[in-house]
Amino acid sequence: MKSIDVEKLNNIVQKFAEDRDWNQFHSIKNLSMALSVETSELVEIFQWLKEEDSNSVKDKADLKLKVEEELADIFIYLLRIAVKSEIDIESAVLKKMEKNNLKYPVDKSKGNAKKYTEF
């Protein structure tokens, strides 16, 4: 997987919003709600697919395009929320993965879908 230039993407998204005078609507609350809507649109794509069909997105151009567009929308809103909240998303992910490593030790979690509270 190639690296993501988050600063470049943020500049493009920020300019897009500024050019349209949309920052006035981009409160963290509104962005969070928009993120939820876009996430639901991603879920809707998979809602009635069989398990094997949902796992073959890369092999179906029309399905892949739909997923790609929803993922882009989700990432855009996630990025806007992080920036407006002054949260370093890279640092946040790294810290969260440290916590996840403690919650889900390999010896208890490997091949197991149970939540950490069920071990």
Secondary structure, 3 states (H helix, E strand, C coil): CCCCCHHHHHHHHHHHHHHCCCHHHCCHHHHHHHHHHHHHHHHHHHCCCCHHHHCCHHHCHHHHHHHHHHHHHHHHHHHHHHHHCCCCHHHHHHHHHHHHHHHCCHHHHCCCCCCHHHC
